[in-house]
Amino acid sequence: MEHGQNNLFLSVFHPCSIRGSQIGIRAPSVARKMKSLDAKLAEIRADRASRAFILADAKDADMAFGVRAPGARDYLARRGARPAQFSPEVWTREEFGCRNLPEFLDIIREVVHQGLIDVMLMSAYVNEQLTIKEGVFRDSHVTPAARANDTTDVWAVRHGCYTGEPAQPFRSASIDQIQCGKIECDRATNVFPGANLGLYSVTFVNDLEQDRETLLAFKAFREEAERKNFRYFLEVFDPNVNIGVPPEKLGEFINDNIIRNLAGVPEPGRPTFLKIVYHGPRAMEELAQYDPNLVVGILGGSAGTTYDAFKLIHDAQKYGARVALFGRKINNAEHQLAFIEMLSLITAGKISPEEAVRAYHGVLQAKKITPKLSLEKDLELTDQSMSYEANSGQRTTVTGNPLVNVKPVAAEATTSAATLAAKPLSWPVHANGAPDFDRMDPAQRRSYDRHRLTRKFG
């Protein structure tokens, strides 16, 4: 680290500099007429060498995980716990473990007030509460956004099996409901109280009929969005089922689908930016260099070590990404504001990922917060499946990602019966060795069924 950077590092992270919810970099005190998202997009498109980087916090998990979406209560906003009713004969508040929605909203308010992100992604309902009713973003440079569709591969409810089936297009919220909170907006004006930016997600599964239906739904959305002057960014998930494409070729499959699909879309209907899995340097550079007007962003994937997250955003930016949307990686952090500040410092080129991990642990120590992992463990790279549902074994593991060194766990259809029968058990069992169906996720249940049928029929 250079001498000047070291002085910044010490001034930012010295324990005496930490005050309340603000640490290090301070939020702007004056409201800006232009949102920082628009300013950065203009800078990126005008100068491809610019270091401008867009940070987004994805707080839309209630459209995927249900009750568990707000995350564990080991981190709360400064306001603290919100009242909740729990019958003592059933469980205690601590045993329940998850934040309730009011606690979740407090964290969103605090992150927006911190001012280090550019986009806050929410569900349509949370957008209504904070953007339309409360006006949280009115005097903020942060842009509110809402998830505009919720394909079935994000239906990650407890005991469900939806995420193991090929993704089907589906939309809960309409554009009008995102813009103004009701079924039909008054379009005498182009100014609406809600969000005017949405996330639309697609998942290609290498099946003609399935992917055609996905693109038809996307086409209908694009045309409606263009008519209603609604901006969107496009999320392209990795396949949530085995599609017969080798993991090391998956980035090429995704890149070609993106370009082929958008080739038929004139500028007014194109996405503001992309959100994709990081498939390594080659795939990122291939896509980022193709079209200077196409701004490429990455998603954070499932939780891992702090170094996983910091190294991911550093490497993705190095090879062409200009946006990062981290949902669970932020939401699962021991201190979300400190975690976001480290992301901001990394993308600004102030500190390295390794330095950021050490600085983050320094903040936790100063705030007397016990880290989930020791500093040594948190500095390790771990395997990342990059799946939306952390427990799903079906979404392809990306071997081109430098954070990954394992093969996909899903069994190939061509696996021989002898090989399958010889595999170690990959599902939970009771003490007597019997399969524990209550604890099986969809992938484990399929693995058990394949094993059972192979042993019975060969």
C-alpha positions as CSV (number, residue, x, y, z in Angstrom):
1,M,0.0,0.0,0.0
2,E,1.4,3.4,-0.8
3,H,2.1,6.0,1.9
4,G,-0.8,8.2,1.0
5,Q,-3.2,5.4,1.0
6,N,-2.0,4.2,4.3
7,N,-2.7,7.6,5.9
8,L,-6.3,7.4,4.5
9,F,-6.6,3.8,5.8
10,L,-5.6,4.9,9.3
11,S,-7.8,8.0,9.4
12,V,-10.8,6.1,8.1
13,F,-10.6,3.0,10.3
14,H,-9.1,4.3,13.5
15,P,-11.6,3.3,16.2
16,C,-11.9,7.0,17.3
17,S,-13.3,7.9,13.9
18,I,-16.3,5.6,14.3
19,R,-19.5,7.4,15.2
20,G,-22.9,5.7,15.4
21,S,-24.0,4.4,12.1
22,Q,-21.5,6.4,10.1
23,I,-17.9,5.1,9.7
24,G,-15.2,6.6,7.6
25,I,-16.7,8.1,4.4
26,R,-19.6,10.4,5.2
27,A,-22.9,10.7,3.4
28,P,-23.4,13.8,1.3
29,S,-25.1,16.5,3.3
30,V,-26.7,18.2,0.3
31,A,-29.3,16.6,-1.8
32,R,-28.4,16.2,-5.5
33,K,-30.6,17.1,-8.4
34,M,-29.2,14.1,-10.3
35,K,-29.2,10.7,-8.8
36,S,-25.7,9.2,-8.5
37,L,-26.8,6.3,-10.7
38,D,-27.5,8.6,-13.7
39,A,-24.3,10.5,-13.1
40,K,-22.2,7.4,-13.0
41,L,-23.9,5.8,-16.0
42,A,-23.2,9.0,-18.0
43,E,-19.5,9.0,-16.9
44,I,-19.1,5.3,-17.8
45,R,-20.6,5.6,-21.2
46,A,-18.5,8.8,-21.9
47,D,-15.2,7.3,-20.8
48,R,-14.7,3.5,-20.7
49,A,-11.5,4.1,-18.7
50,S,-13.5,5.7,-15.9
51,R,-13.3,4.1,-12.4
52,A,-17.0,5.0,-11.8
53,F,-18.6,2.0,-10.2
54,I,-22.3,1.5,-9.3
55,L,-23.1,-0.1,-6.0
56,A,-26.5,-1.6,-5.3
57,D,-28.0,-3.2,-2.2
58,A,-30.5,-5.8,-3.0
59,K,-33.1,-5.9,-0.3
60,D,-35.7,-7.7,-2.3
61,A,-35.3,-11.2,-0.8
62,D,-38.9,-11.2,0.5
63,M,-39.9,-12.1,-3.0
64,A,-37.8,-15.3,-2.7
65,F,-37.3,-16.5,0.9
66,G,-40.5,-15.4,2.7
67,V,-40.2,-15.1,6.5
68,R,-36.4,-15.7,6.4
69,A,-35.8,-12.8,4.0
70,P,-34.9,-10.1,6.5
71,G,-32.0,-12.2,7.8
72,A,-30.7,-13.0,11.3
73,R,-31.2,-10.6,14.1
74,D,-27.5,-10.5,15.1
75,Y,-27.4,-7.2,13.3
76,L,-30.0,-4.5,13.8
77,A,-30.2,-0.8,12.9
78,R,-29.3,1.8,15.6
79,R,-33.0,2.0,16.5
80,G,-32.7,-1.6,17.8
81,A,-35.4,-4.2,18.2
82,R,-39.0,-3.6,17.1
83,P,-41.8,-5.1,19.2
84,A,-42.9,-8.6,18.2
85,Q,-45.4,-11.0,19.7
86,F,-44.1,-14.5,20.4
87,S,-45.9,-17.1,22.6
88,P,-43.4,-18.2,25.3
89,E,-44.7,-21.8,25.2
90,V,-43.8,-21.9,21.5
91,W,-40.5,-20.1,21.3
92,T,-38.6,-17.0,22.5
93,R,-37.7,-14.0,20.3
94,E,-34.1,-15.2,20.3
95,E,-35.0,-18.7,19.2
96,F,-37.0,-17.4,16.3
97,G,-33.8,-15.7,15.1
98,C,-35.0,-13.7,12.0
99,R,-35.6,-9.9,11.9
100,N,-39.2,-8.8,11.4
101,L,-40.1,-6.4,8.6
102,P,-40.0,-3.2,10.7
103,E,-36.4,-4.1,11.7
104,F,-35.6,-4.8,8.1
105,L,-37.0,-1.4,7.0
106,D,-34.9,0.3,9.6
107,I,-31.8,-1.2,8.1
108,I,-32.8,0.0,4.6
109,R,-33.4,3.5,5.9
110,E,-30.0,3.5,7.6
111,V,-28.2,2.2,4.4
112,V,-29.9,4.9,2.3
113,H,-28.9,7.6,4.8
114,Q,-25.3,6.4,4.8
115,G,-25.2,7.4,1.1
116,L,-22.6,5.0,-0.2
117,I,-24.8,3.0,-2.5
118,D,-26.4,4.2,-5.7
119,V,-29.4,1.8,-6.0
120,M,-31.6,0.2,-3.4
121,L,-33.5,-2.7,-4.8
122,M,-36.7,-3.7,-2.9
123,S,-39.9,-5.7,-3.4
124,A,-42.9,-3.8,-4.6
125,Y,-44.4,-3.8,-1.2
126,V,-41.3,-2.4,0.6
127,N,-41.0,0.1,-2.2
128,E,-44.6,1.2,-1.5
129,Q,-43.8,1.6,2.2
130,L,-40.5,3.5,1.9
131,T,-40.7,5.2,-1.4
132,I,-44.3,6.1,-1.9
133,K,-45.6,6.5,1.6
134,E,-42.5,7.7,3.4
135,G,-40.5,9.4,0.7
136,V,-37.2,8.0,1.9
137,F,-35.5,8.6,-1.4
138,R,-37.0,12.1,-2.1
139,D,-33.9,14.0,-1.0
140,S,-31.4,11.2,-1.5
141,H,-29.0,10.6,-4.3
142,V,-29.9,6.9,-4.0
143,T,-32.2,5.5,-6.7
144,P,-35.1,3.3,-5.5
145,A,-35.8,0.2,-7.6
146,A,-38.2,-2.7,-7.3
147,R,-38.1,-6.3,-8.5
148,A,-40.4,-6.3,-11.5
149,N,-40.8,-10.1,-11.8
150,D,-40.2,-13.1,-9.8
151,T,-39.5,-16.2,-11.9
152,T,-40.0,-19.6,-10.2
153,D,-36.3,-20.2,-9.7
154,V,-36.4,-17.7,-6.9
155,W,-39.3,-19.3,-5.1
156,A,-37.0,-20.5,-2.3
157,V,-39.6,-21.2,0.4
158,R,-38.9,-23.7,3.1
159,H,-39.8,-27.3,2.2
160,G,-40.6,-26.2,-1.4
161,C,-39.2,-27.8,-4.6
162,Y,-39.9,-24.9,-7.0
163,T,-36.2,-23.9,-7.5
164,G,-35.4,-27.4,-8.7
165,E,-37.7,-27.2,-11.7
166,P,-36.9,-25.3,-14.9
167,A,-37.5,-21.6,-14.3
168,Q,-41.0,-20.4,-15.4
169,P,-41.7,-16.7,-16.1
170,F,-44.0,-15.0,-13.6
171,R,-44.7,-11.4,-12.4
172,S,-46.4,-10.5,-9.1
173,A,-46.1,-6.7,-9.4
174,S,-47.2,-4.5,-12.3
175,I,-45.2,-1.5,-13.5
176,D,-48.0,0.8,-12.4
177,Q,-47.9,-0.7,-8.9
178,I,-44.2,-0.1,-8.7
179,Q,-44.5,3.5,-10.0
180,C,-47.5,4.7,-8.0
181,G,-48.7,1.8,-5.7
182,K,-52.0,1.1,-7.5
183,I,-53.2,-0.9,-10.5
184,E,-53.3,2.2,-12.8
185,C,-51.3,5.4,-12.5
186,D,-52.5,8.8,-13.6
187,R,-50.3,9.4,-16.6
188,A,-51.1,13.0,-17.1
189,T,-47.6,13.5,-15.7
190,N,-44.4,11.5,-16.0
191,V,-43.6,12.0,-12.3
192,F,-44.6,9.2,-10.0
193,P,-44.2,8.8,-6.2
194,G,-42.7,5.3,-6.5
195,A,-39.7,3.7,-8.1
196,N,-39.1,4.2,-11.8
197,L,-36.5,1.5,-12.1
198,G,-37.1,-2.2,-11.9
199,L,-35.2,-5.5,-12.0
200,Y,-36.4,-8.0,-14.6
201,S,-34.8,-11.5,-14.4
202,V,-34.6,-14.2,-17.0
203,T,-33.2,-17.8,-16.8
204,F,-32.2,-19.6,-19.9
205,V,-32.4,-23.4,-19.5
206,N,-31.3,-24.5,-23.1
207,D,-34.8,-25.8,-23.9
208,L,-36.5,-24.3,-26.9
209,E,-40.1,-24.1,-25.5
210,Q,-39.0,-23.0,-22.0
211,D,-36.7,-20.3,-23.3
212,R,-39.2,-19.1,-25.9
213,E,-41.8,-18.6,-23.2
214,T,-39.2,-16.7,-21.1
215,L,-38.4,-14.4,-24.0
216,L,-42.1,-13.8,-24.9
217,A,-42.8,-12.7,-21.3
218,F,-39.7,-10.5,-21.4
219,K,-40.9,-9.0,-24.7
220,A,-44.3,-8.1,-23.3
221,F,-42.6,-6.5,-20.3
222,R,-40.2,-4.5,-22.4
223,E,-43.0,-3.1,-24.6
224,E,-45.0,-2.1,-21.5
225,A,-42.0,-0.5,-19.9
226,E,-41.2,1.5,-23.0
227,R,-44.8,2.7,-23.2
228,K,-44.8,3.8,-19.6
229,N,-41.2,5.3,-19.6
230,F,-40.1,2.7,-17.0
231,R,-36.4,1.9,-16.8
232,Y,-35.2,-1.6,-15.9
233,F,-32.0,-3.6,-15.6
234,L,-31.8,-7.1,-16.7
235,E,-30.7,-10.0,-14.5
236,V,-29.6,-13.2,-16.2
237,F,-29.4,-16.1,-13.8
238,D,-27.4,-19.2,-14.4
239,P,-29.6,-22.2,-15.3
240,N,-31.2,-23.7,-12.2
241,V,-31.2,-27.2,-13.8
242,N,-28.7,-29.3,-15.6
243,I,-28.7,-28.0,-19.2
244,G,-26.0,-30.2,-20.7
245,V,-23.5,-27.3,-21.1
246,P,-20.1,-27.9,-19.4
247,P,-19.6,-25.5,-16.5
248,E,-16.5,-24.0,-18.1
249,K,-18.6,-23.1,-21.2
250,L,-21.5,-21.7,-19.2
251,G,-20.2,-18.1,-19.5
252,E,-20.2,-18.4,-23.3
253,F,-23.8,-19.8,-23.2
254,I,-25.0,-16.8,-21.1
255,N,-23.1,-14.2,-23.1
256,D,-24.4,-15.4,-26.4
257,N,-28.0,-15.5,-25.1
258,I,-27.7,-11.9,-23.8
259,I,-26.3,-10.5,-27.1
260,R,-28.7,-12.5,-29.3
261,N,-31.7,-11.5,-27.2
262,L,-30.8,-7.8,-27.1
263,A,-29.8,-7.6,-30.8
264,G,-33.6,-7.4,-31.5
265,V,-34.2,-4.6,-29.0
266,P,-33.8,-0.9,-30.1
267,E,-32.3,1.6,-27.6
268,P,-35.6,2.8,-25.9
269,G,-36.3,-0.8,-24.9
270,R,-32.8,-1.9,-23.8
271,P,-31.8,-2.4,-20.1
272,T,-30.1,0.3,-18.2
273,F,-27.4,-2.3,-17.2
274,L,-27.0,-6.0,-16.7
275,K,-26.8,-8.2,-13.6
276,I,-25.1,-11.6,-14.2
277,V,-23.0,-14.2,-12.4
278,Y,-19.3,-13.5,-12.6
279,H,-17.9,-16.4,-14.7
280,G,-14.3,-15.3,-14.6
281,P,-12.1,-12.8,-16.5
282,R,-12.5,-14.2,-20.0
283,A,-16.3,-14.3,-20.0
284,M,-16.5,-10.8,-18.3
285,E,-14.0,-9.2,-20.7
286,E,-15.7,-10.8,-23.7
287,L,-19.1,-9.3,-22.8
288,A,-17.9,-6.0,-21.5
289,Q,-15.9,-5.2,-24.6
290,Y,-18.6,-6.1,-27.0
291,D,-20.7,-3.0,-26.8
292,P,-19.6,0.2,-25.1
293,N,-23.2,1.1,-24.4
294,L,-23.8,-2.2,-22.5
295,V,-23.0,-1.7,-18.8
296,V,-22.3,-5.0,-17.2
297,G,-22.9,-5.8,-13.5
298,I,-22.5,-8.8,-11.3
299,L,-24.6,-10.4,-8.6
300,G,-23.2,-11.5,-5.3
301,G,-24.5,-15.0,-5.0
302,S,-24.8,-17.0,-1.8
303,A,-22.9,-16.1,1.3
304,G,-19.3,-17.0,1.8
305,T,-16.3,-15.5,3.5
306,T,-15.8,-11.7,3.6
307,Y,-12.8,-12.2,1.4
308,D,-15.0,-14.0,-1.2
309,A,-17.2,-10.9,-1.5
310,F,-14.3,-8.4,-1.6
311,K,-12.2,-10.4,-4.0
312,L,-15.2,-10.9,-6.3
313,I,-16.1,-7.2,-6.6
314,H,-12.4,-6.4,-7.1
315,D,-11.8,-8.9,-9.9
316,A,-15.1,-8.3,-11.6
317,Q,-14.3,-4.6,-11.8
318,K,-10.8,-5.3,-13.0
319,Y,-12.1,-7.2,-16.0
320,G,-14.9,-4.9,-17.0
321,A,-17.9,-5.0,-14.6
322,R,-19.2,-1.5,-13.6
323,V,-22.0,-2.5,-11.3
324,A,-22.4,-4.9,-8.3
325,L,-25.6,-5.9,-6.7
326,F,-24.9,-7.6,-3.4
327,G,-27.9,-8.9,-1.5
328,R,-27.2,-11.7,0.9
329,K,-23.5,-10.8,1.1
330,I,-24.6,-7.4,2.6
331,N,-27.6,-8.6,4.5
332,N,-25.6,-11.4,6.2
333,A,-22.8,-9.1,7.2
334,E,-22.0,-8.6,10.9
335,H,-22.2,-4.8,10.3
336,Q,-23.9,-3.9,7.0
337,L,-22.7,-0.3,6.9
338,A,-19.1,-1.2,7.5
339,F,-19.4,-3.9,4.8
340,I,-20.8,-1.5,2.3
341,E,-18.0,1.0,3.1
342,M,-15.4,-1.6,2.3
343,L,-17.0,-2.3,-1.0
344,S,-17.0,1.4,-1.8
345,L,-13.3,1.8,-0.9
346,I,-12.3,-1.3,-3.0
347,T,-14.1,-0.1,-6.1
348,A,-12.6,3.4,-5.6
349,G,-9.1,1.8,-5.6
350,K,-8.3,3.0,-2.1
351,I,-7.6,-0.4,-0.6
352,S,-7.1,-4.0,-1.7
353,P,-9.6,-6.8,-0.8
354,E,-7.1,-8.2,1.7
355,E,-6.8,-4.9,3.4
356,A,-10.5,-4.4,3.4
357,V,-11.1,-7.7,5.3
358,R,-8.6,-6.6,7.9
359,A,-10.2,-3.2,8.1
360,Y,-13.6,-4.7,8.4
361,H,-12.5,-6.9,11.3
362,G,-11.0,-3.8,12.9
363,V,-14.4,-2.0,12.7
364,L,-16.1,-5.1,14.3
365,Q,-13.5,-5.1,17.1
366,A,-14.0,-1.4,17.7
367,K,-17.7,-1.9,17.9
368,K,-17.3,-5.0,20.1
369,I,-19.1,-7.2,17.5
370,T,-18.1,-10.8,17.5
371,P,-17.3,-11.8,13.9
372,K,-18.7,-15.0,12.5
373,L,-15.3,-16.2,11.4
374,S,-11.8,-15.5,12.7
375,L,-9.7,-13.0,10.7
376,E,-7.6,-15.9,9.4
377,K,-10.7,-17.9,8.2
378,D,-12.4,-14.8,6.8
379,L,-9.3,-14.2,4.6
380,E,-9.8,-17.5,2.9
381,L,-11.5,-18.0,-0.5
382,T,-14.2,-20.6,-0.4
383,D,-16.2,-22.5,-3.0
384,Q,-19.2,-20.5,-4.3
385,S,-22.1,-22.1,-6.1
386,M,-23.5,-18.7,-7.1
387,S,-27.0,-20.1,-6.7
388,Y,-30.0,-17.9,-5.6
389,E,-31.0,-20.5,-3.0
390,A,-27.9,-21.3,-0.9
391,N,-29.1,-24.9,-0.2
392,S,-29.8,-25.8,-3.8
393,G,-27.4,-28.2,-5.5
394,Q,-29.0,-27.9,-8.9
395,R,-27.7,-24.5,-10.1
396,T,-24.5,-25.0,-12.0
397,T,-21.2,-24.4,-10.2
398,V,-19.1,-22.0,-12.2
399,T,-15.6,-23.5,-12.6
400,G,-14.4,-20.5,-14.6
401,N,-14.8,-18.3,-11.5
402,P,-11.5,-17.9,-9.7
403,L,-13.3,-18.3,-6.4
404,V,-14.4,-21.9,-7.4
405,N,-12.3,-25.0,-7.5
406,V,-15.0,-27.7,-7.5
407,K,-17.1,-29.6,-10.1
408,P,-20.9,-29.3,-10.1
409,V,-22.6,-31.4,-7.6
410,A,-25.6,-32.3,-9.8
411,A,-25.3,-35.8,-11.2
412,E,-25.1,-35.9,-15.0
413,A,-27.8,-37.9,-16.8
414,T,-25.1,-40.0,-18.4
415,T,-23.7,-41.2,-15.0
416,S,-23.4,-45.0,-15.1
417,A,-25.5,-47.1,-12.6
418,A,-22.3,-48.6,-11.1
419,T,-20.8,-45.2,-10.5
420,L,-24.0,-43.8,-9.0
421,A,-24.4,-46.8,-6.7
422,A,-20.9,-46.5,-5.5
423,K,-21.2,-42.8,-4.6
424,P,-21.3,-41.8,-0.9
425,L,-24.7,-40.8,0.5
426,S,-25.4,-37.1,-0.2
427,W,-28.6,-36.7,1.9
428,P,-29.3,-36.4,5.6
429,V,-30.0,-39.6,7.6
430,H,-31.3,-40.5,11.0
431,A,-29.0,-42.1,13.6
432,N,-30.1,-45.6,12.4
433,G,-29.0,-44.8,8.9
434,A,-32.6,-44.3,7.5
435,P,-33.1,-41.3,5.2
436,D,-34.3,-38.2,6.9
437,F,-36.9,-36.8,4.5
438,D,-37.8,-33.8,6.7
439,R,-34.3,-32.4,6.3
440,M,-33.8,-33.1,2.6
441,D,-33.7,-30.2,0.2
442,P,-35.1,-30.8,-3.4
443,A,-31.6,-31.7,-4.8
444,Q,-31.0,-34.2,-2.0
445,R,-34.4,-35.8,-2.5
446,R,-33.7,-36.3,-6.3
447,S,-30.3,-37.7,-5.4
448,Y,-31.9,-40.2,-3.0
449,D,-34.6,-41.2,-5.5
450,R,-32.0,-41.8,-8.3
451,H,-29.9,-43.9,-5.8
452,R,-33.0,-45.9,-4.8
453,L,-34.1,-46.5,-8.3
454,T,-30.6,-47.4,-9.5
455,R,-30.3,-50.0,-6.7
456,K,-33.7,-51.5,-7.5
457,F,-33.6,-51.5,-11.3
458,G,-29.9,-51.1,-12.2
